[in-house]
């Protein structure tokens, strides 16, 4: 029992020893209907909130809380394996903190594509049994031209049985057969705003480049480089 306690409280495994019980408590509250499944969802992908970030990582179609749970469980399993097979046998001393940080980063890096693949296999179930905000980030195909109310119907590419209602804007109305990405949910109408798939991908690319440039500028400012000059 003492060995189990030592392993559970060792870094970096202690991170999951703290987080996973909280995750279990959250799902218990969901089961008794005291907490919502879509705890982290917003009506729009705009902004740097958790749901938007997870969609960018490939977790579209499932609630952010579920995606985060799968990611934590897999990363925790990988970290536990490394701890049992490697770390606990090494006399790391103070080096355990930097080594543990690398292990933690690697565990999430390995777990992310695995978790995204698992969530992708389950997203059809969530399409039918969870609220509609988890559909944000999904790619759809427009079935028909919009009517006079600027609305039309589209089908989710990865789930042909799932249809959604699109509400377009004048000058940017969906076209029949066009591939679009759901970016905003309109709860009052039960409909979605969408953008053309190419525009969405281009916007993600530009945003990634902008964030990279900002990180470089901050790094240069800390190091006293050109970015630090007025």
TORVO-68151 format. One record per residue: residue in one letter; chain; x, y, z of N, C-alpha, C in turn. Coordinates in steps of 0.02 Angstrom, whole numbers, padded with zeros to 5 digits. Each point is the difference from the previous one (the first is absolute). Example, Ala and Ser with C-alpha at 12.3 -4.5 7.8 and 13.67 -1.06 7.14 Angstrom:
[pt A; A; [00660; -00284; 00390]; [-00045; 00059; 00000]; [00045; 00060; 00000]]
[pt S; A; [-00018; 00053; -00036]; [00042; 00059; 00003]; [-00039; 00055; 00037]]
END
This chain:
[pt X; A; [00042; -00060; 00000]; [-00042; 00060; 00000]; [00044; 00063; 00000]]
[pt X; A; [00055; -00003; 00037]; [00046; 00057; 00004]; [00031; 00013; -00069]]
[pt X; A; [00015; -00055; -00036]; [00029; 00008; -00067]; [-00049; 00034; -00047]]
[pt X; A; [-00063; -00020; 00005]; [-00052; 00031; -00043]; [-00006; 00074; 00016]]
[pt X; A; [00002; 00018; 00064]; [-00005; 00070; 00019]; [00060; 00040; -00027]]
[pt X; A; [00059; -00029; 00005]; [00060; 00034; -00024]; [-00003; 00012; -00075]]
[pt X; A; [-00023; -00051; -00036]; [-00005; 00007; -00073]; [-00053; 00052; -00018]]
[pt X; A; [-00057; -00002; 00034]; [-00055; 00048; -00015]; [00021; 00072; 00014]]
[pt X; A; [00043; 00009; 00049]; [00020; 00069; 00019]; [00065; 00022; -00032]]
[pt X; A; [00029; -00043; -00043]; [00062; 00019; -00033]; [-00015; 00044; -00060]]
[pt X; A; [00046; 00045; -00015]; [-00008; 00043; -00058]; [00027; -00036; -00062]]
[pt X; A; [-00035; 00000; -00057]; [-00059; 00041; -00016]; [-00067; -00034; 00011]]
[pt X; A; [00000; -00062; 00026]; [-00062; -00037; 00007]; [-00048; 00034; 00048]]
[pt X; A; [00025; 00039; 00047]; [-00042; 00034; 00049]; [-00049; 00048; -00035]]
[pt X; A; [00018; 00026; -00058]; [-00044; 00044; -00038]; [-00066; -00036; -00015]]
[pt X; A; [00006; -00063; -00022]; [-00060; -00038; -00016]; [-00034; -00027; 00062]]
[pt X; A; [00038; -00011; 00054]; [-00030; -00021; 00063]; [-00047; 00053; 00027]]
[pt X; A; [00013; 00062; -00018]; [-00043; 00056; 00021]; [-00057; 00011; -00049]]
[pt X; A; [00016; -00001; -00066]; [-00049; 00018; -00050]; [-00053; -00054; -00012]]
[pt X; A; [00021; -00063; -00002]; [-00048; -00053; -00017]; [-00056; -00009; 00051]]
[pt X; A; [00014; 00006; 00066]; [-00056; -00001; 00048]; [-00049; 00058; -00011]]
[pt X; A; [00026; 00058; -00019]; [-00044; 00057; -00015]; [-00043; -00015; -00061]]
[pt X; A; [00030; -00032; -00050]; [-00038; -00019; -00060]; [-00054; -00050; 00018]]
[pt X; A; [00017; -00049; 00042]; [-00050; -00049; 00022]; [-00057; 00033; 00037]]
[pt X; A; [00017; 00049; 00043]; [-00052; 00037; 00036]; [-00045; 00038; -00048]]
[pt X; A; [00030; 00030; -00050]; [-00039; 00037; -00050]; [-00051; -00045; -00034]]
[pt X; A; [00023; -00060; -00023]; [-00046; -00045; -00035]; [-00054; -00028; 00046]]
[pt X; A; [00016; -00005; 00064]; [-00051; -00020; 00048]; [-00054; 00054; 00004]]
[pt X; A; [00021; 00063; 00001]; [-00048; 00056; 00001]; [-00041; 00001; -00065]]
[pt X; A; [00032; -00017; -00056]; [-00037; -00004; -00063]; [-00052; -00056; 00003]]
[pt X; A; [00019; -00057; 00029]; [-00046; -00057; 00004]; [-00062; 00016; 00042]]
[pt X; A; [00009; 00041; 00052]; [-00058; 00017; 00042]; [-00030; 00068; -00020]]
[pt X; A; [00022; 00024; -00059]; [-00028; 00060; -00032]; [00011; 00064; 00041]]
[pt X; A; [00057; 00003; 00033]; [00018; 00061; 00036]; [00052; 00041; -00038]]
[pt X; A; [00026; -00028; -00055]; [00049; 00035; -00042]; [-00016; -00016; -00073]]
[pt X; A; [00011; 00048; -00045]; [-00015; -00011; -00070]; [00057; -00037; -00036]]
[pt X; A; [-00018; -00039; -00051]; [00051; -00034; -00041]; [00041; 00051; -00037]]
[pt X; A; [-00033; 00052; -00025]; [00035; 00052; -00039]; [00024; 00057; 00046]]
[pt X; A; [00039; -00020; 00050]; [00023; 00048; 00050]; [00046; 00054; -00031]]
[pt X; A; [00041; -00020; -00048]; [00050; 00046; -00028]; [-00020; 00028; -00068]]
[pt X; A; [-00058; -00019; -00025]; [-00019; 00022; -00067]; [-00024; 00073; 00000]]
[pt X; A; [00012; 00033; -00056]; [-00026; 00067; -00013]; [-00044; -00004; -00063]]
[pt X; A; [-00037; 00053; -00013]; [-00042; 00001; -00060]; [00041; 00012; -00063]]
[pt X; A; [00063; 00018; 00007]; [00042; 00016; -00058]; [00070; -00027; 00011]]
[pt X; A; [00034; -00016; -00055]; [00070; -00022; 00004]; [00047; 00060; 00004]]
[pt X; A; [-00027; 00060; -00005]; [00042; 00059; 00003]; [00028; 00009; 00070]]
[pt X; A; [00065; 00013; 00005]; [00030; 00008; 00065]; [00044; -00059; 00019]]
[pt X; A; [00043; 00010; 00049]; [00047; -00051; 00021]; [-00025; -00039; 00061]]
[pt X; A; [-00063; -00021; -00002]; [-00026; -00040; 00056]; [00016; -00073; -00012]]
[pt X; A; [-00012; -00041; 00051]; [00021; -00070; -00001]; [-00032; -00039; -00057]]
[pt X; A; [-00065; 00009; -00010]; [-00034; -00038; -00053]; [00029; 00016; -00068]]
[pt X; A; [00014; 00064; -00013]; [00029; 00020; -00064]; [00069; -00032; -00010]]
[pt X; A; [00040; -00002; 00052]; [00067; -00030; -00004]; [-00005; -00074; -00015]]
[pt X; A; [-00046; -00035; 00033]; [-00008; -00072; -00012]; [-00024; -00015; -00071]]
[pt X; A; [-00044; 00042; -00026]; [-00022; -00008; -00070]; [00060; 00006; -00047]]
[pt X; A; [00044; 00049; 00014]; [00060; 00009; -00040]; [00044; -00062; 00002]]
[pt X; A; [00001; -00035; 00056]; [00041; -00059; 00008]; [-00032; -00063; -00029]]
[pt X; A; [-00061; 00007; -00028]; [-00033; -00057; -00032]; [-00053; -00033; 00041]]
[pt X; A; [-00026; 00034; 00051]; [-00051; -00030; 00043]; [-00071; 00025; -00016]]
[pt X; A; [-00012; 00020; -00062]; [-00067; 00024; -00018]; [-00050; -00058; 00004]]
[pt X; A; [-00062; 00017; 00020]; [-00053; -00050; -00001]; [-00017; -00030; 00068]]
[pt X; A; [00043; 00012; 00050]; [-00014; -00025; 00067]; [00006; 00058; 00049]]
[pt X; A; [-00034; -00002; 00057]; [00007; 00053; 00050]; [00072; 00007; 00023]]
[pt X; A; [00021; 00061; 00013]; [00069; 00012; 00023]; [00014; -00038; 00065]]
[pt X; A; [-00049; -00006; 00043]; [00011; -00036; 00063]; [00017; -00073; -00012]]
[pt X; A; [-00033; -00032; -00049]; [00014; -00070; -00015]; [00069; -00006; -00033]]
[pt X; A; [00015; 00045; -00047]; [00066; -00002; -00033]; [00056; 00009; 00050]]
[pt X; A; [-00010; 00046; 00047]; [00051; 00013; 00050]; [00008; -00060; 00046]]
[pt X; A; [-00055; -00034; 00017]; [00003; -00059; 00042]; [00041; -00055; -00033]]
[pt X; A; [-00015; -00014; -00064]; [00036; -00051; -00037]; [00074; 00017; -00003]]
[pt X; A; [00015; 00063; -00014]; [00070; 00022; -00005]; [00037; -00009; 00066]]
[pt X; A; [-00032; 00017; 00056]; [00032; -00007; 00065]; [00010; -00073; 00019]]
[pt X; A; [-00049; -00042; -00015]; [00006; -00071; 00017]; [00057; -00032; -00040]]
[pt X; A; [00004; 00014; -00065]; [00053; -00029; -00041]; [00069; 00027; 00020]]
[pt X; A; [00004; 00066; 00010]; [00064; 00029; 00021]; [00020; -00027; 00069]]
[pt X; A; [-00048; -00008; 00044]; [00015; -00029; 00066]; [00025; -00071; -00005]]
[pt X; A; [-00030; -00040; -00045]; [00022; -00069; -00009]; [00071; -00003; -00027]]
[pt X; A; [00016; 00044; -00048]; [00067; 00002; -00028]; [00051; 00021; 00054]]
[pt X; A; [-00018; 00050; 00040]; [00045; 00024; 00053]; [00011; -00055; 00052]]
[pt X; A; [-00053; -00036; 00018]; [00006; -00055; 00049]; [00046; -00054; -00027]]
[pt X; A; [-00006; -00016; -00064]; [00043; -00051; -00030]; [00073; 00021; 00003]]
[pt X; A; [00014; 00063; -00017]; [00069; 00024; 00002]; [00026; 00001; 00071]]
[pt X; A; [-00043; 00019; 00047]; [00020; 00001; 00071]; [00019; -00070; 00024]]
[pt X; A; [-00042; -00050; -00016]; [00012; -00068; 00024]; [00059; -00033; -00033]]
[pt X; A; [00009; 00014; -00065]; [00053; -00034; -00037]; [00067; 00035; 00002]]
[pt X; A; [00000; 00066; 00010]; [00063; 00037; -00006]; [00015; 00043; 00062]]
[pt X; A; [-00043; 00050; 00011]; [00017; 00053; 00048]; [00013; -00025; 00071]]
[pt X; A; [-00041; -00046; 00024]; [00008; -00021; 00070]; [00064; -00039; 00012]]
[pt X; A; [00033; -00023; -00053]; [00062; -00038; 00008]; [00062; 00044; -00007]]
[pt X; A; [-00010; 00064; -00017]; [00057; 00044; -00011]; [00011; 00046; 00060]]
[pt X; A; [00063; 00009; 00021]; [00015; 00047; 00055]; [00002; 00072; -00026]]
[pt X; A; [-00059; 00028; -00014]; [-00003; 00066; -00032]; [00013; 00058; 00047]]
[pt X; A; [-00020; -00007; 00063]; [00008; 00055; 00046]; [-00037; 00062; -00023]]
[pt X; A; [00034; 00057; 00000]; [-00032; 00063; -00021]; [-00014; 00001; -00075]]
[pt X; A; [00032; -00045; -00037]; [-00012; -00001; -00073]; [-00068; -00030; -00017]]
[pt X; A; [-00035; -00027; 00051]; [-00066; -00029; -00014]; [-00048; 00053; -00025]]
[pt X; A; [00006; 00062; 00023]; [-00047; 00053; -00021]; [00007; 00015; -00075]]
[pt X; A; [00061; 00016; -00026]; [00004; 00012; -00071]; [-00014; -00062; -00042]]
[pt X; A; [00023; -00058; 00022]; [-00013; -00062; -00036]; [-00076; -00015; 00001]]
[pt X; A; [-00031; 00011; 00057]; [-00072; -00011; 00005]; [-00039; 00047; -00044]]
[pt X; A; [00024; 00062; -00006]; [-00034; 00048; -00044]; [00003; -00023; -00073]]
[pt X; A; [00058; -00027; -00020]; [00007; -00026; -00068]; [-00046; -00060; -00011]]
[pt X; A; [-00003; -00044; 00050]; [-00045; -00059; -00005]; [-00072; 00023; -00005]]
[pt X; A; [-00018; 00050; 00039]; [-00069; 00026; -00001]; [-00017; 00027; -00069]]
[pt X; A; [00045; 00040; -00028]; [-00011; 00027; -00067]; [-00005; -00056; -00052]]
[pt X; A; [00045; -00049; 00005]; [-00002; -00055; -00048]; [-00063; -00042; 00006]]
[pt X; A; [-00024; -00009; 00062]; [-00061; -00040; 00010]; [-00060; 00033; -00034]]
[pt X; A; [-00006; 00066; 00007]; [-00056; 00035; -00033]; [00009; 00000; -00076]]
[pt X; A; [00063; 00007; -00023]; [00013; -00001; -00072]; [-00019; -00068; -00030]]
[pt X; A; [00014; -00054; 00035]; [-00018; -00067; -00025]; [-00074; -00014; 00007]]
[pt X; A; [-00029; 00025; 00055]; [-00071; -00014; 00014]; [-00047; 00039; -00046]]
[pt X; A; [00020; 00059; -00021]; [-00045; 00044; -00039]; [-00027; -00033; -00063]]
[pt X; A; [00042; -00027; -00046]; [-00028; -00031; -00059]; [-00041; -00063; 00015]]
[pt X; A; [00021; -00037; 00052]; [-00038; -00060; 00019]; [-00069; 00019; 00027]]
[pt X; A; [-00002; 00051; 00042]; [-00063; 00023; 00027]; [-00045; 00028; -00054]]
[pt X; A; [00029; 00038; -00047]; [-00040; 00029; -00054]; [-00030; -00056; -00044]]
[pt X; A; [00039; -00052; -00012]; [-00025; -00057; -00040]; [-00057; -00035; 00036]]
[pt X; A; [00008; -00011; 00065]; [-00053; -00033; 00039]; [-00063; 00043; 00002]]
[pt X; A; [00008; 00065; 00010]; [-00058; 00045; 00002]; [-00034; 00002; -00069]]
[pt X; A; [00040; -00003; -00053]; [-00030; 00001; -00067]; [-00044; -00061; -00011]]
[pt X; A; [00020; -00057; 00029]; [-00040; -00060; -00007]; [-00065; 00002; 00039]]
[pt X; A; [-00004; 00045; 00049]; [-00060; 00004; 00043]; [-00043; 00061; -00016]]
[pt X; A; [00022; 00042; -00046]; [-00036; 00064; -00009]; [-00071; -00010; -00027]]
[pt X; A; [-00013; -00054; -00037]; [-00068; -00011; -00025]; [-00049; -00010; 00058]]
[pt X; A; [00023; -00033; 00052]; [-00044; -00010; 00059]; [-00016; 00067; 00031]]
[pt X; A; [00050; 00042; 00006]; [-00011; 00066; 00030]; [-00044; 00044; -00044]]
[pt X; A; [00004; -00008; -00065]; [-00044; 00038; -00045]; [-00073; -00012; 00016]]
[pt X; A; [-00016; -00059; 00024]; [-00070; -00018; 00011]; [-00021; 00008; 00073]]
[pt X; A; [00048; 00001; 00046]; [-00019; -00001; 00071]; [00025; 00059; 00041]]
[pt X; A; [00035; 00047; -00030]; [00024; 00057; 00039]; [-00025; 00064; -00031]]
[pt X; A; [00004; 00056; 00038]; [-00020; 00064; -00028]; [00039; 00018; -00063]]
[pt X; A; [-00022; 00049; -00036]; [00023; 00013; -00067]; [00066; 00039; -00006]]
[pt X; A; [00023; 00029; 00053]; [00061; 00039; -00005]; [00062; -00042; -00016]]
[pt X; A; [-00003; -00065; 00016]; [00058; -00042; -00014]; [00010; -00011; -00074]]
[pt X; A; [-00048; 00021; -00042]; [00008; -00007; -00072]; [00044; 00055; -00030]]
[pt X; A; [00014; 00052; 00038]; [00042; 00054; -00025]; [00068; -00028; -00020]]
[pt X; A; [00023; 00020; -00060]; [00063; -00025; -00027]; [-00009; -00057; -00049]]
[pt X; A; [-00061; -00029; -00003]; [-00014; -00054; -00047]; [-00008; 00029; -00071]]
[pt X; A; [00020; -00040; -00049]; [-00007; 00019; -00071]; [-00065; -00030; -00027]]
[pt X; A; [-00038; 00041; -00034]; [-00065; -00022; -00027]; [-00001; 00014; -00076]]
[pt X; A; [-00048; -00032; -00033]; [-00012; 00011; -00071]; [-00070; 00029; -00007]]
[pt X; A; [-00006; 00057; -00034]; [-00064; 00032; -00009]; [-00042; -00041; -00049]]
[pt X; A; [-00063; -00015; 00019]; [-00042; -00043; -00041]; [-00040; 00038; -00052]]
[pt X; A; [-00017; 00062; 00015]; [-00041; 00038; -00047]; [00012; 00075; 00010]]
[pt X; A; [-00019; 00038; -00050]; [00009; 00073; 00004]; [-00045; 00029; 00054]]
[pt X; A; [00022; 00053; 00033]; [-00041; 00031; 00053]; [-00066; 00027; -00027]]
[pt X; A; [-00051; -00002; 00042]; [-00065; 00028; -00019]; [-00003; 00074; 00013]]
[pt X; A; [-00060; 00027; -00001]; [-00009; 00072; 00012]; [00019; 00020; 00070]]
[pt X; A; [00000; -00047; 00047]; [00019; 00016; 00069]; [00076; -00007; 00011]]
[pt X; A; [00037; -00010; -00054]; [00073; -00006; 00002]; [00024; -00062; 00038]]
[pt X; A; [-00044; -00049; 00006]; [00017; -00062; 00035]; [00000; -00059; -00049]]
[pt X; A; [00040; -00050; 00017]; [00002; -00061; -00040]; [00020; -00058; 00045]]
[pt X; A; [00004; -00059; -00029]; [00017; -00060; 00037]; [00067; -00028; -00025]]
[pt X; A; [00040; -00025; 00047]; [00064; -00030; -00018]; [00009; -00064; 00039]]
[pt X; A; [00039; -00045; -00028]; [00014; -00063; 00034]; [00073; -00004; 00023]]
[pt X; A; [00011; -00026; 00060]; [00068; -00008; 00025]; [00036; -00052; -00041]]
[pt X; A; [00059; 00016; -00025]; [00036; -00045; -00045]; [00014; -00067; 00032]]
[pt X; A; [00022; 00000; 00063]; [00018; -00063; 00033]; [-00060; -00036; 00030]]
[pt X; A; [-00059; 00029; -00007]; [-00060; -00031; 00028]; [-00060; 00019; -00044]]
[pt X; A; [-00009; -00035; -00056]; [-00053; 00018; -00048]; [-00070; 00002; 00030]]
[pt X; A; [-00010; -00036; 00055]; [-00067; -00001; 00031]; [-00013; 00063; 00041]]
[pt X; A; [00050; 00041; 00010]; [-00007; 00061; 00041]; [-00006; 00061; -00045]]
[pt X; A; [-00059; 00031; 00001]; [-00012; 00061; -00039]; [-00003; 00060; 00047]]
[pt X; A; [00023; 00058; -00025]; [-00002; 00061; 00039]; [-00031; 00055; -00042]]
[pt X; A; [-00023; 00051; 00034]; [-00030; 00057; -00034]; [00050; 00057; -00002]]
[pt X; A; [00015; 00025; -00059]; [00047; 00055; -00008]; [-00038; 00065; -00012]]
[pt X; A; [00023; 00052; 00034]; [-00027; 00067; -00010]; [00055; 00043; -00030]]
[pt X; A; [-00008; 00019; -00063]; [00051; 00039; -00034]; [-00009; 00075; 00010]]
[pt X; A; [00049; 00037; -00025]; [-00002; 00072; 00001]; [-00003; 00026; -00071]]
[pt X; A; [-00034; 00056; -00012]; [-00002; 00028; -00067]; [00071; 00012; -00027]]
[pt X; A; [00012; -00023; -00060]; [00066; 00008; -00030]; [00047; -00058; 00013]]
[pt X; A; [-00018; -00044; 00047]; [00042; -00058; 00015]; [-00044; -00061; 00013]]
[pt X; A; [-00052; -00008; -00041]; [-00047; -00055; 00009]; [00031; -00067; -00023]]
[pt X; A; [-00016; -00054; 00035]; [00025; -00066; -00021]; [-00026; -00018; -00070]]
[pt X; A; [00039; -00039; -00037]; [-00020; -00024; -00065]; [-00008; -00075; 00002]]
[pt X; A; [-00048; -00026; -00038]; [-00012; -00072; -00002]; [00064; -00037; -00020]]
[pt X; A; [00017; -00052; 00038]; [00059; -00040; -00013]; [00064; 00028; 00030]]
[pt X; A; [-00003; 00058; 00031]; [00059; 00032; 00029]; [00017; -00031; 00067]]
[pt X; A; [00065; -00008; 00013]; [00024; -00024; 00065]; [00012; 00060; 00046]]
[pt X; A; [-00031; -00001; 00059]; [00006; 00055; 00046]; [00014; -00027; 00071]]
[pt X; A; [00026; 00044; 00042]; [00016; -00019; 00069]; [-00044; 00039; 00047]]
[pt X; A; [-00030; -00035; 00048]; [-00044; 00032; 00050]; [00042; 00039; 00050]]
[pt X; A; [-00013; 00065; 00006]; [00042; 00042; 00044]; [-00040; 00035; 00055]]
[pt X; A; [-00066; 00002; -00005]; [-00040; 00034; 00050]; [-00068; -00032; 00006]]
[pt X; A; [-00023; -00009; 00062]; [-00066; -00028; 00012]; [-00048; 00055; 00021]]
[pt X; A; [-00060; 00000; -00030]; [-00052; 00049; 00015]; [-00054; -00035; 00041]]
[pt X; A; [00005; 00000; 00066]; [-00047; -00038; 00042]; [-00072; 00020; -00010]]
[pt X; A; [-00013; 00063; -00015]; [-00069; 00022; -00008]; [-00033; -00029; -00062]]
[pt X; A; [00041; -00019; -00050]; [-00026; -00028; -00062]; [00014; -00074; -00009]]
[pt X; A; [00045; -00026; 00042]; [00021; -00069; -00009]; [00038; -00008; -00065]]
[pt X; A; [00034; 00052; -00023]; [00035; 00000; -00064]; [00073; 00020; 00012]]
[pt X; A; [00039; -00003; -00055]; [00072; 00014; 00004]; [00020; 00052; -00051]]
[pt X; A; [00051; 00039; 00017]; [00036; 00039; -00049]; [00057; -00044; -00024]]
[pt X; A; [00022; 00012; -00061]; [00054; -00041; -00028]; [00043; 00042; -00047]]
[pt X; A; [00059; -00025; -00013]; [00044; 00032; -00049]; [00024; -00054; -00048]]
[pt X; A; [00021; 00021; -00060]; [00027; -00047; -00048]; [00061; -00036; 00029]]
[pt X; A; [00006; -00063; -00015]; [00055; -00040; 00029]; [00068; 00031; -00013]]
[pt X; A; [00012; 00025; -00061]; [00064; 00029; -00016]; [00013; 00063; 00042]]
[pt X; A; [-00051; 00041; 00010]; [00008; 00060; 00040]; [00017; -00019; 00073]]
[pt X; A; [-00031; -00052; 00024]; [00013; -00022; 00068]; [00071; -00024; 00008]]
[pt X; A; [00024; -00041; -00048]; [00068; -00026; 00004]; [00051; 00056; -00007]]
[pt X; A; [-00014; 00048; -00045]; [00045; 00056; -00009]; [00004; 00043; 00064]]
[pt X; A; [-00058; 00010; 00032]; [-00002; 00039; 00062]; [00040; -00035; 00055]]
[pt X; A; [-00005; -00065; 00005]; [00038; -00038; 00049]; [00075; 00006; -00012]]
[pt X; A; [00019; -00002; -00064]; [00071; 00006; -00017]; [00026; 00069; 00019]]
[pt X; A; [-00039; 00053; -00017]; [00021; 00068; 00017]; [00005; 00009; 00076]]
[pt X; A; [-00047; -00029; 00037]; [00000; 00007; 00072]; [00060; -00035; 00030]]
[pt X; A; [00017; -00059; -00026]; [00058; -00037; 00025]; [00064; 00040; -00012]]
[pt X; A; [00005; 00030; -00059]; [00060; 00040; -00015]; [00004; 00061; 00045]]
[pt X; A; [-00057; 00032; 00013]; [-00002; 00059; 00043]; [00022; -00018; 00070]]
[pt X; A; [-00024; -00056; 00026]; [00019; -00021; 00068]; [00075; -00015; 00003]]
[pt X; A; [00026; -00031; -00053]; [00071; -00016; -00002]; [00042; 00064; 00000]]
[pt X; A; [-00022; 00050; -00039]; [00036; 00064; -00003]; [-00002; 00035; 00068]]
[pt X; A; [-00058; -00003; 00034]; [-00006; 00031; 00066]; [00047; -00034; 00050]]
[pt X; A; [00005; -00066; -00003]; [00045; -00036; 00045]; [00072; 00019; -00013]]
[pt X; A; [00018; 00007; -00064]; [00068; 00019; -00017]; [00016; 00071; 00025]]
[pt X; A; [-00048; 00045; -00007]; [00010; 00069; 00024]; [00009; 00001; 00075]]
[pt X; A; [-00041; -00039; 00036]; [00006; -00002; 00073]; [00067; -00030; 00020]]
[pt X; A; [00022; -00052; -00038]; [00064; -00031; 00015]; [00057; 00049; -00012]]
[pt X; A; [-00005; 00039; -00055]; [00052; 00049; -00015]; [00001; 00055; 00052]]
[pt X; A; [-00058; 00020; 00024]; [-00003; 00053; 00052]; [00031; -00023; 00065]]
[pt X; A; [-00011; -00064; 00018]; [00029; -00026; 00062]; [00076; -00006; -00005]]
[pt X; A; [00024; -00015; -00061]; [00072; -00008; -00010]; [00036; 00065; -00017]]
[pt X; A; [-00037; 00056; -00001]; [00030; 00064; -00015]; [00016; 00010; -00073]]
[pt X; A; [-00036; -00036; -00044]; [00012; 00004; -00072]; [-00035; 00060; -00029]]
[pt X; A; [-00003; 00002; -00068]; [-00031; 00056; -00035]; [-00072; 00013; 00020]]
[pt X; A; [-00036; -00055; 00020]; [-00070; 00009; 00017]; [-00009; 00042; 00062]]
[pt X; A; [00054; 00008; 00038]; [-00007; 00037; 00063]; [00008; 00075; -00011]]
[pt X; A; [00024; 00019; -00059]; [00010; 00072; -00013]; [-00067; 00034; -00014]]
[pt X; A; [-00010; 00063; 00015]; [-00063; 00034; -00009]; [-00013; 00013; -00073]]
END
